[in-house]
Amino acid sequence: MVNPRGGVPLASVVRSGLVESVHNGHLLVRGPSDDVLVLGDVDAPIWPRSAVKPLQAVALLRAGLRIDETGLALATASHEGTEAHLTVVRRVLAEAGMSELDLQNTPTSRSALAQRRRGGPRVMVRRA
C-alpha cells in the first residue's frame, strides 16, 4: 500500500520490541542478472537533497575533481551556507577554474540573503 505522504514502508526502527519509527520511500533495485525489485512508485518525483551528496561527490572525484578534505566534507554534508562554507566553495571552484557564475542554483540560506543585501548575485546562472 502506497502512503499518500510518500511511499511504502521500507524500514522500521524497533527498540525493546516496540516499533519506534517507520520510514517510507520508493525503491528500485536492479540485480546483476537484471532482476528488478520495485517497491512504491519509482516514477514519483522526489527531492533527495542531501541524501545524494556523497554520490555526487564520488562522481566529481571520478571525473577528476581535485579537492582537499575540507572541500570534500562540505561537498558531502548538509550545511548552512555560512561565510566560512562559501569560502571553501569559492576556493574549490577557483581551483577548478570556475566561479559562482558557473553554477546553476538559487541561493536560499541566511548567508545568501546577506550576500544579496551586499549586492551579490540573486540567482547564480551558468555562463553560456
N, CA, C and O atoms as a GROMACS GRO file, in nm:
protein
  512
    1MET      N    1   0.084  -0.118   0.000
    1MET     CA    2   0.000   0.000   0.000
    1MET      C    3   0.089   0.124   0.000
    1MET      O    4   0.177   0.137   0.085
    2VAL      N    5   0.066   0.216  -0.094
    2VAL     CA    6   0.143   0.339  -0.103
    2VAL      C    7   0.086   0.441  -0.007
    2VAL      O    8  -0.034   0.466  -0.005
    3ASN      N    9   0.174   0.499   0.073
    3ASN     CA   10   0.136   0.604   0.166
    3ASN      C   11   0.122   0.733   0.086
    3ASN      O   12   0.216   0.771   0.017
    4PRO      N   13   0.008   0.802   0.093
    4PRO     CA   14  -0.007   0.924   0.015
    4PRO      C   15   0.095   1.032   0.052
    4PRO      O   16   0.118   1.124  -0.026
    5ARG      N   17   0.156   1.022   0.169
    5ARG     CA   18   0.257   1.120   0.210
    5ARG      C   19   0.396   1.083   0.162
    5ARG      O   20   0.490   1.158   0.187
    6GLY      N   21   0.411   0.970   0.094
    6GLY     CA   22   0.545   0.942   0.042
    6GLY      C   23   0.591   0.800   0.048
    6GLY      O   24   0.681   0.768   0.127
    7GLY      N   25   0.536   0.714  -0.030
    7GLY     CA   26   0.594   0.582  -0.047
    7GLY      C   27   0.532   0.472   0.034
    7GLY      O   28   0.422   0.484   0.089
    8VAL      N   29   0.606   0.364   0.040
    8VAL     CA   30   0.565   0.244   0.114
    8VAL      C   31   0.664   0.224   0.228
    8VAL      O   32   0.776   0.272   0.221
    9PRO      N   33   0.624   0.153   0.333
    9PRO     CA   34   0.719   0.126   0.442
    9PRO      C   35   0.839   0.045   0.390
    9PRO      O   36   0.822  -0.063   0.334
   10LEU      N   37   0.958   0.099   0.410
   10LEU     CA   38   1.080   0.032   0.366
   10LEU      C   39   1.164  -0.018   0.483
   10LEU      O   40   1.235  -0.118   0.472
   11ALA      N   41   1.156   0.053   0.595
   11ALA     CA   42   1.236   0.015   0.711
   11ALA      C   43   1.168   0.064   0.837
   11ALA      O   44   1.096   0.164   0.836
   12SER      N   45   1.191  -0.007   0.945
   12SER     CA   46   1.139   0.040   1.074
   12SER      C   47   1.246   0.022   1.180
   12SER      O   48   1.332  -0.065   1.171
   13VAL      N   49   1.238   0.108   1.279
   13VAL     CA   50   1.330   0.104   1.392
   13VAL      C   51   1.254   0.042   1.509
   13VAL      O   52   1.148   0.091   1.548
   14VAL      N   53   1.310  -0.066   1.563
   14VAL     CA   54   1.246  -0.136   1.675
   14VAL      C   55   1.337  -0.125   1.796
   14VAL      O   56   1.454  -0.161   1.789
   15ARG      N   57   1.283  -0.078   1.906
   15ARG     CA   58   1.358  -0.069   2.032
   15ARG      C   59   1.277  -0.138   2.140
   15ARG      O   60   1.158  -0.110   2.159
   16SER      N   61   1.341  -0.227   2.209
   16SER     CA   62   1.276  -0.301   2.319
   16SER      C   63   1.147  -0.366   2.274
   16SER      O   64   1.050  -0.372   2.349
   17GLY      N   65   1.146  -0.415   2.150
   17GLY     CA   66   1.029  -0.485   2.100
   17GLY      C   67   0.918  -0.396   2.050
   17GLY      O   68   0.814  -0.446   2.006
   18LEU      N   69   0.935  -0.264   2.056
   18LEU     CA   70   0.832  -0.171   2.010
   18LEU      C   71   0.881  -0.097   1.885
   18LEU      O   72   0.997  -0.058   1.876
   19VAL      N   73   0.790  -0.078   1.789
   19VAL     CA   74   0.825  -0.003   1.669
   19VAL      C   75   0.832   0.144   1.705
   19VAL      O   76   0.732   0.205   1.744
   20GLU      N   77   0.951   0.201   1.692
   20GLU     CA   78   0.972   0.341   1.726
   20GLU      C   79   0.940   0.433   1.608
   20GLU      O   80   0.882   0.540   1.626
   21SER      N   81   0.979   0.389   1.488
   21SER     CA   82   0.950   0.471   1.371
   21SER      C   83   0.948   0.383   1.247
   21SER      O   84   1.011   0.277   1.242
   22VAL      N   85   0.875   0.428   1.148
   22VAL     CA   86   0.866   0.360   1.019
   22VAL      C   87   0.908   0.459   0.912
   22VAL      O   88   0.863   0.574   0.912
   23HIS      N   89   0.994   0.416   0.821
   23HIS     CA   90   1.047   0.503   0.717
   23HIS      C   91   0.994   0.458   0.581
   23HIS      O   92   1.016   0.345   0.538
   24ASN      N   93   0.924   0.550   0.516
   24ASN     CA   94   0.863   0.521   0.386
   24ASN      C   95   0.952   0.570   0.272
   24ASN      O   96   1.038   0.656   0.291
   25GLY      N   97   0.930   0.513   0.156
   25GLY     CA   98   1.003   0.558   0.039
   25GLY      C   99   0.963   0.480  -0.084
   25GLY      O  100   0.865   0.406  -0.083
   26HIS      N  101   1.041   0.498  -0.188
   26HIS     CA  102   1.023   0.427  -0.315
   26HIS      C  103   1.157   0.363  -0.346
   26HIS      O  104   1.262   0.422  -0.319
   27LEU      N  105   1.155   0.244  -0.403
   27LEU     CA  106   1.280   0.170  -0.421
   27LEU      C  107   1.278   0.093  -0.552
   27LEU      O  108   1.178   0.029  -0.587
   28LEU      N  109   1.390   0.099  -0.623
   28LEU     CA  110   1.410   0.015  -0.739
   28LEU      C  111   1.552  -0.038  -0.729
   28LEU      O  112   1.648   0.039  -0.721
   29VAL      N  113   1.565  -0.170  -0.728
   29VAL     CA  114   1.697  -0.233  -0.721
   29VAL      C  115   1.710  -0.326  -0.839
   29VAL      O  116   1.623  -0.410  -0.863
   30ARG      N  117   1.820  -0.310  -0.914
   30ARG     CA  118   1.846  -0.399  -1.028
   30ARG      C  119   1.961  -0.490  -0.989
   30ARG      O  120   2.068  -0.443  -0.950
   31GLY      N  121   1.939  -0.619  -1.000
   31GLY     CA  122   2.041  -0.717  -0.964
   31GLY      C  123   2.136  -0.743  -1.079
   31GLY      O  124   2.117  -0.692  -1.189
   32PRO      N  125   2.240  -0.823  -1.053
   32PRO     CA  126   2.341  -0.850  -1.155
   32PRO      C  127   2.286  -0.924  -1.276
   32PRO      O  128   2.344  -0.915  -1.385
   33SER      N  129   2.176  -0.996  -1.260
   33SER     CA  130   2.115  -1.068  -1.374
   33SER      C  131   1.998  -0.989  -1.431
   33SER      O  132   1.912  -1.045  -1.499
   34ASP      N  133   1.996  -0.857  -1.405
   34ASP     CA  134   1.888  -0.768  -1.447
   34ASP      C  135   1.756  -0.802  -1.381
   34ASP      O  136   1.650  -0.764  -1.431
   35ASP      N  137   1.761  -0.873  -1.267
   35ASP     CA  138   1.640  -0.890  -1.186
   35ASP      C  139   1.605  -0.753  -1.130
   35ASP      O  140   1.695  -0.675  -1.099
   36VAL      N  141   1.477  -0.724  -1.117
   36VAL     CA  142   1.435  -0.593  -1.068
   36VAL      C  143   1.338  -0.610  -0.953
   36VAL      O  144   1.243  -0.688  -0.961
   37LEU      N  145   1.363  -0.537  -0.845
   37LEU     CA  146   1.271  -0.529  -0.732
   37LEU      C  147   1.220  -0.386  -0.728
   37LEU      O  148   1.299  -0.292  -0.723
   38VAL      N  149   1.088  -0.369  -0.728
   38VAL     CA  150   1.027  -0.236  -0.723
   38VAL      C  151   0.933  -0.231  -0.604
   38VAL      O  152   0.849  -0.320  -0.588
   39LEU      N  153   0.947  -0.129  -0.522
   39LEU     CA  154   0.856  -0.103  -0.411
   39LEU      C  155   0.813   0.043  -0.420
   39LEU      O  156   0.897   0.131  -0.438
   40GLY      N  157   0.686   0.068  -0.407
   40GLY     CA  158   0.636   0.205  -0.417
   40GLY      C  159   0.625   0.250  -0.561
   40GLY      O  160   0.620   0.167  -0.652
   41ASP      N  161   0.623   0.378  -0.581
   41ASP     CA  162   0.607   0.439  -0.714
   41ASP      C  163   0.740   0.497  -0.756
   41ASP      O  164   0.773   0.610  -0.719
   42VAL      N  165   0.818   0.421  -0.833
   42VAL     CA  166   0.952   0.466  -0.869
   42VAL      C  167   0.951   0.581  -0.970
   42VAL      O  168   1.057   0.637  -1.000
   43ASP      N  169   0.836   0.617  -1.022
   43ASP     CA  170   0.824   0.732  -1.110
   43ASP      C  171   0.779   0.858  -1.036
   43ASP      O  172   0.764   0.964  -1.096
   44ALA      N  173   0.759   0.846  -0.905
   44ALA     CA  174   0.716   0.961  -0.825
   44ALA      C  175   0.829   1.062  -0.817
   44ALA      O  176   0.946   1.025  -0.804
   45PRO      N  177   0.795   1.191  -0.826
   45PRO     CA  178   0.901   1.292  -0.810
   45PRO      C  179   0.956   1.289  -0.668
   45PRO      O  180   0.881   1.270  -0.572
   46ILE      N  181   1.085   1.308  -0.656
   46ILE     CA  182   1.149   1.308  -0.524
   46ILE      C  183   1.240   1.429  -0.513
   46ILE      O  184   1.278   1.488  -0.615
   47TRP      N  185   1.273   1.466  -0.393
   47TRP     CA  186   1.367   1.573  -0.364
   47TRP      C  187   1.472   1.514  -0.271
   47TRP      O  188   1.462   1.529  -0.149
   48PRO      N  189   1.574   1.448  -0.327
   48PRO     CA  190   1.670   1.377  -0.244
   48PRO      C  191   1.760   1.468  -0.161
   48PRO      O  192   1.812   1.425  -0.058
   49ARG      N  193   1.778   1.591  -0.202
   49ARG     CA  194   1.856   1.690  -0.131
   49ARG      C  195   1.990   1.632  -0.083
   49ARG      O  196   2.068   1.583  -0.166
   50SER      N  197   2.018   1.637   0.043
   50SER     CA  198   2.149   1.596   0.095
   50SER      C  199   2.176   1.447   0.085
   50SER      O  200   2.291   1.404   0.095
   51ALA      N  201   2.072   1.368   0.065
   51ALA     CA  202   2.091   1.223   0.061
   51ALA      C  203   2.183   1.179  -0.052
   51ALA      O  204   2.249   1.076  -0.040
   52VAL      N  205   2.188   1.254  -0.161
   52VAL     CA  206   2.271   1.213  -0.274
   52VAL      C  207   2.405   1.286  -0.281
   52VAL      O  208   2.484   1.261  -0.372
   53LYS      N  209   2.431   1.375  -0.187
   53LYS     CA  210   2.558   1.450  -0.192
   53LYS      C  211   2.681   1.358  -0.195
   53LYS      O  212   2.772   1.385  -0.273
   54PRO      N  213   2.688   1.252  -0.114
   54PRO     CA  214   2.805   1.164  -0.124
   54PRO      C  215   2.818   1.099  -0.262
   54PRO      O  216   2.929   1.082  -0.312
   55LEU      N  217   2.706   1.063  -0.325
   55LEU     CA  218   2.712   1.004  -0.459
   55LEU      C  219   2.759   1.107  -0.562
   55LEU      O  220   2.836   1.075  -0.652
   56GLN      N  221   2.712   1.231  -0.548
   56GLN     CA  222   2.757   1.336  -0.637
   56GLN      C  223   2.906   1.361  -0.619
   56GLN      O  224   2.978   1.384  -0.716
   57ALA      N  225   2.953   1.357  -0.496
   57ALA     CA  226   3.096   1.379  -0.469
   57ALA      C  227   3.180   1.269  -0.533
   57ALA      O  228   3.287   1.296  -0.588
   58VAL      N  229   3.134   1.144  -0.527
   58VAL     CA  230   3.206   1.034  -0.590
   58VAL      C  231   3.215   1.059  -0.741
   58VAL      O  232   3.320   1.038  -0.801
   59ALA      N  233   3.106   1.102  -0.801
   59ALA     CA  234   3.106   1.130  -0.944
   59ALA      C  235   3.205   1.242  -0.977
   59ALA      O  236   3.277   1.234  -1.077
   60LEU      N  237   3.210   1.345  -0.895
   60LEU     CA  238   3.304   1.455  -0.917
   60LEU      C  239   3.448   1.407  -0.907
   60LEU      O  240   3.533   1.444  -0.988
   61LEU      N  241   3.475   1.323  -0.807
   61LEU     CA  242   3.611   1.269  -0.790
   61LEU      C  243   3.650   1.182  -0.908
   61LEU      O  244   3.763   1.190  -0.958
   62ARG      N  245   3.557   1.099  -0.954
   62ARG     CA  246   3.585   1.012  -1.069
   62ARG      C  247   3.604   1.093  -1.196
   62ARG      O  248   3.674   1.050  -1.288
   63ALA      N  249   3.540   1.211  -1.202
   63ALA     CA  250   3.555   1.298  -1.319
   63ALA      C  251   3.684   1.379  -1.313
   63ALA      O  252   3.716   1.453  -1.406
   64GLY      N  253   3.759   1.364  -1.203
   64GLY     CA  254   3.890   1.428  -1.195
   64GLY      C  255   3.899   1.549  -1.105
   64GLY      O  256   4.003   1.614  -1.101
   65LEU      N  257   3.792   1.582  -1.032
   65LEU     CA  258   3.800   1.697  -0.943
   65LEU      C  259   3.903   1.671  -0.834
   65LEU      O  260   3.899   1.567  -0.768
   66ARG      N  261   3.994   1.765  -0.818
   66ARG     CA  262   4.092   1.757  -0.710
   66ARG      C  263   4.036   1.842  -0.597
   66ARG      O  264   4.005   1.960  -0.616
   67ILE      N  265   4.023   1.782  -0.479
   67ILE     CA  266   3.959   1.851  -0.367
   67ILE      C  267   4.023   1.804  -0.237
   67ILE      O  268   4.054   1.686  -0.222
   68ASP      N  269   4.042   1.895  -0.143
   68ASP     CA  270   4.102   1.856  -0.015
   68ASP      C  271   3.993   1.805   0.080
   68ASP      O  272   3.874   1.803   0.045
   69GLU      N  273   4.035   1.764   0.199
   69GLU     CA  274   3.940   1.706   0.296
   69GLU      C  275   3.830   1.803   0.336
   69GLU      O  276   3.715   1.763   0.352
   70THR      N  277   3.864   1.931   0.351
   70THR     CA  278   3.765   2.030   0.390
   70THR      C  279   3.660   2.047   0.281
   70THR      O  280   3.540   2.051   0.309
   71GLY      N  281   3.705   2.056   0.157
   71GLY     CA  282   3.612   2.068   0.045
   71GLY      C  283   3.526   1.944   0.029
   71GLY      O  284   3.407   1.954   0.002
   72LEU      N  285   3.587   1.826   0.047
   72LEU     CA  286   3.511   1.702   0.036
   72LEU      C  287   3.407   1.690   0.147
   72LEU      O  288   3.295   1.647   0.123
   73ALA      N  289   3.445   1.730   0.268
   73ALA     CA  290   3.350   1.726   0.379
   73ALA      C  291   3.231   1.817   0.351
   73ALA      O  292   3.117   1.780   0.378
   74LEU      N  293   3.257   1.934   0.297
   74LEU     CA  294   3.149   2.027   0.265
   74LEU      C  295   3.062   1.975   0.151
   74LEU      O  296   2.940   1.991   0.153
   75ALA      N  297   3.125   1.913   0.052
   75ALA     CA  298   3.052   1.861  -0.064
   75ALA      C  299   2.958   1.747  -0.027
   75ALA      O  300   2.858   1.724  -0.095
   76THR      N  301   2.988   1.676   0.080
   76THR     CA  302   2.908   1.558   0.115
   76THR      C  303   2.813   1.581   0.231
   76THR      O  304   2.746   1.488   0.275
   77ALA      N  305   2.804   1.704   0.282
   77ALA     CA  306   2.726   1.727   0.403
   77ALA      C  307   2.622   1.837   0.384
   77ALA      O  308   2.632   1.920   0.294
   78SER      N  309   2.524   1.836   0.471
   78SER     CA  310   2.432   1.949   0.480
   78SER      C  311   2.505   2.063   0.548
   78SER      O  312   2.587   2.040   0.636
   79HIS      N  313   2.474   2.184   0.508
   79HIS     CA  314   2.539   2.299   0.571
   79HIS      C  315   2.449   2.420   0.557
   79HIS      O  316   2.350   2.418   0.484
   80GLU      N  317   2.484   2.524   0.627
   80GLU     CA  318   2.403   2.646   0.632
   80GLU      C  319   2.444   2.750   0.529
   80GLU      O  320   2.379   2.853   0.518
   81GLY      N  321   2.549   2.725   0.453
   81GLY     CA  322   2.594   2.824   0.358
   81GLY      C  323   2.651   2.948   0.425
   81GLY      O  324   2.636   3.060   0.376
   82THR      N  325   2.716   2.926   0.538
   82THR     CA  326   2.777   3.038   0.610
   82THR      C  327   2.891   3.097   0.529
   82THR      O  328   2.931   3.040   0.427
   83GLU      N  329   2.942   3.208   0.571
   83GLU     CA  330   3.053   3.271   0.500
   83GLU      C  331   3.173   3.176   0.497
   83GLU      O  332   3.246   3.172   0.398
   84ALA      N  333   3.195   3.100   0.605
   84ALA     CA  334   3.305   3.002   0.607
   84ALA      C  335   3.282   2.893   0.502
   84ALA      O  336   3.376   2.851   0.434
   85HIS      N  337   3.158   2.848   0.487
   85HIS     CA  338   3.125   2.747   0.385
   85HIS      C  339   3.146   2.805   0.245
   85HIS      O  340   3.203   2.740   0.158
   86LEU      N  341   3.100   2.929   0.225
   86LEU     CA  342   3.115   2.992   0.094
   86LEU      C  343   3.262   3.010   0.058
   86LEU      O  344   3.299   3.000  -0.060
   87THR      N  345   3.347   3.037   0.157
   87THR     CA  346   3.490   3.050   0.132
   87THR      C  347   3.547   2.920   0.076
   87THR      O  348   3.625   2.921  -0.019
   88VAL      N  349   3.506   2.807   0.135
   88VAL     CA  350   3.553   2.676   0.088
   88VAL      C  351   3.501   2.651  -0.054
   88VAL      O  352   3.576   2.607  -0.141
   89VAL      N  353   3.373   2.678  -0.076
   89VAL     CA  354   3.314   2.655  -0.209
   89VAL      C  355   3.385   2.740  -0.314
   89VAL      O  356   3.419   2.691  -0.422
   90ARG      N  357   3.407   2.866  -0.283
   90ARG     CA  358   3.475   2.955  -0.379
   90ARG      C  359   3.617   2.906  -0.409
   90ARG      O  360   3.663   2.914  -0.522
   91ARG      N  361   3.686   2.855  -0.306
   91ARG     CA  362   3.822   2.802  -0.327
   91ARG      C  363   3.819   2.680  -0.417
   91ARG      O  364   3.900   2.668  -0.508
   92VAL      N  365   3.724   2.588  -0.391
   92VAL     CA  366   3.713   2.466  -0.473
   92VAL      C  367   3.682   2.504  -0.617
   92VAL      O  368   3.740   2.449  -0.711
   93LEU      N  369   3.588   2.597  -0.635
   93LEU     CA  370   3.554   2.642  -0.770
   93LEU      C  371   3.674   2.705  -0.839
   93LEU      O  372   3.702   2.675  -0.955
   94ALA      N  373   3.746   2.792  -0.768
   94ALA     CA  374   3.863   2.859  -0.826
   94ALA      C  375   3.970   2.758  -0.868
   94ALA      O  376   4.030   2.772  -0.974
   95GLU      N  377   3.991   2.656  -0.785
   95GLU     CA  378   4.091   2.554  -0.817
   95GLU      C  379   4.050   2.473  -0.940
   95GLU      O  380   4.135   2.414  -1.007
   96ALA      N  381   3.919   2.470  -0.969
   96ALA     CA  382   3.869   2.401  -1.088
   96ALA      C  383   3.855   2.496  -1.207
   96ALA      O  384   3.804   2.458  -1.312
   97GLY      N  385   3.903   2.623  -1.189
   97GLY     CA  386   3.893   2.722  -1.295
   97GLY      C  387   3.752   2.774  -1.316
   97GLY      O  388   3.716   2.814  -1.426
   98MET      N  389   3.673   2.775  -1.208
   98MET     CA  390   3.533   2.817  -1.217
   98MET      C  391   3.503   2.923  -1.111
   98MET      O  392   3.587   2.956  -1.028
   99SER      N  393   3.380   2.976  -1.117
   99SER     CA  394   3.333   3.070  -1.016
   99SER      C  395   3.186   3.043  -0.990
   99SER      O  396   3.128   2.951  -1.049
  100GLU      N  397   3.126   3.122  -0.902
  100GLU     CA  398   2.984   3.107  -0.872
  100GLU      C  399   2.898   3.125  -0.996
  100GLU      O  400   2.788   3.070  -1.004
  101LEU      N  401   2.945   3.201  -1.093
  101LEU     CA  402   2.869   3.223  -1.216
  101LEU      C  403   2.855   3.095  -1.299
  101LEU      O  404   2.770   3.088  -1.387
  102ASP      N  405   2.938   2.995  -1.270
  102ASP     CA  406   2.928   2.868  -1.341
  102ASP      C  407   2.823   2.775  -1.282
  102ASP      O  408   2.792   2.671  -1.340
  103LEU      N  409   2.769   2.811  -1.167
  103LEU     CA  410   2.668   2.729  -1.101
  103LEU      C  411   2.530   2.763  -1.153
  103LEU      O  412   2.507   2.871  -1.209
  104GLN      N  413   2.438   2.670  -1.135
  104GLN     CA  414   2.300   2.694  -1.176
  104GLN      C  415   2.211   2.658  -1.057
  104GLN      O  416   2.155   2.549  -1.051
  105ASN      N  417   2.200   2.752  -0.965
  105ASN     CA  418   2.117   2.728  -0.848
  105ASN      C  419   2.077   2.863  -0.788
  105ASN      O  420   2.134   2.967  -0.821
  106THR      N  421   1.980   2.858  -0.703
  106THR     CA  422   1.932   2.978  -0.636
  106THR      C  423   1.978   2.973  -0.491
  106THR      O  424   1.939   2.881  -0.419
  107PRO      N  425   2.059   3.068  -0.446
  107PRO     CA  426   2.100   3.068  -0.306
  107PRO      C  427   1.980   3.097  -0.217
  107PRO      O  428   1.903   3.189  -0.244
  108THR      N  429   1.963   3.019  -0.110
  108THR     CA  430   1.845   3.037  -0.025
  108THR      C  431   1.879   3.049   0.123
  108THR      O  432   1.789   3.070   0.204
  109SER      N  433   2.003   3.037   0.160
  109SER     CA  434   2.038   3.038   0.302
  109SER      C  435   2.044   3.179   0.357
  109SER      O  436   2.035   3.277   0.283
  110ARG      N  437   2.058   3.189   0.489
  110ARG     CA  438   2.072   3.320   0.552
  110ARG      C  439   2.192   3.395   0.499
  110ARG      O  440   2.186   3.516   0.478
  111SER      N  441   2.303   3.323   0.476
  111SER     CA  442   2.421   3.392   0.426
  111SER      C  443   2.400   3.440   0.282
  111SER      O  444   2.455   3.542   0.242
  112ALA      N  445   2.318   3.365   0.204
  112ALA     CA  446   2.287   3.412   0.069
  112ALA      C  447   2.205   3.540   0.076
  112ALA      O  448   2.223   3.630  -0.006
  113LEU      N  449   2.115   3.548   0.172
  113LEU     CA  450   2.037   3.670   0.191
  113LEU      C  451   2.131   3.786   0.223
  113LEU      O  452   2.116   3.896   0.169
  114ALA      N  453   2.228   3.762   0.311
  114ALA     CA  454   2.324   3.866   0.345
  114ALA      C  455   2.406   3.904   0.222
  114ALA      O  456   2.436   4.022   0.201
  115GLN      N  457   2.441   3.805   0.141
  115GLN     CA  458   2.516   3.832   0.018
  115GLN      C  459   2.434   3.919  -0.076
  115GLN      O  460   2.488   4.012  -0.137
  116ARG      N  461   2.305   3.891  -0.089
  116ARG     CA  462   2.218   3.972  -0.174
  116ARG      C  463   2.210   4.116  -0.124
  116ARG      O  464   2.211   4.210  -0.203
  117ARG      N  465   2.203   4.131   0.008
  117ARG     CA  466   2.197   4.265   0.066
  117ARG      C  467   2.324   4.344   0.037
  117ARG      O  468   2.321   4.467   0.028
  118ARG      N  469   2.436   4.273   0.021
  118ARG     CA  470   2.563   4.338  -0.012
  118ARG      C  471   2.577   4.359  -0.162
  118ARG      O  472   2.680   4.407  -0.209
  119GLY      N  473   2.472   4.323  -0.239
  119GLY     CA  474   2.476   4.344  -0.383
  119GLY      C  475   2.524   4.223  -0.461
  119GLY      O  476   2.553   4.234  -0.580
  120GLY      N  477   2.534   4.106  -0.395
  120GLY     CA  478   2.578   3.985  -0.462
  120GLY      C  479   2.470   3.930  -0.554
  120GLY      O  480   2.360   3.984  -0.559
  121PRO      N  481   2.499   3.822  -0.626
  121PRO     CA  482   2.403   3.767  -0.722
  121PRO      C  483   2.276   3.716  -0.653
  121PRO      O  484   2.283   3.655  -0.546
  122ARG      N  485   2.162   3.742  -0.714
  122ARG     CA  486   2.035   3.693  -0.662
  122ARG      C  487   2.015   3.548  -0.706
  122ARG      O  488   1.967   3.465  -0.629
  123VAL      N  489   2.051   3.518  -0.829
  123VAL     CA  490   2.041   3.383  -0.882
  123VAL      C  491   2.172   3.356  -0.957
  123VAL      O  492   2.216   3.438  -1.038
  124MET      N  493   2.230   3.243  -0.929
  124MET     CA  494   2.353   3.208  -0.998
  124MET      C  495   2.315   3.131  -1.125
  124MET      O  496   2.244   3.030  -1.118
  125VAL      N  497   2.361   3.177  -1.239
  125VAL     CA  498   2.323   3.117  -1.366
  125VAL      C  499   2.446   3.075  -1.440
  125VAL      O  500   2.546   3.147  -1.445
  126ARG      N  501   2.440   2.956  -1.499
  126ARG     CA  502   2.553   2.904  -1.576
  126ARG      C  503   2.583   2.995  -1.695
  126ARG      O  504   2.492   3.037  -1.766
  127ARG      N  505   2.710   3.024  -1.714
  127ARG     CA  506   2.752   3.104  -1.830
  127ARG      C  507   2.740   3.021  -1.956
  127ARG      O  508   2.758   2.900  -1.954
  128ALA      N  509   2.710   3.089  -2.068
  128ALA     CA  510   2.699   3.022  -2.197
  128ALA      C  511   2.837   2.991  -2.253
  128ALA      O  512   2.848   2.934  -2.362
   0.00000   0.00000   0.00000
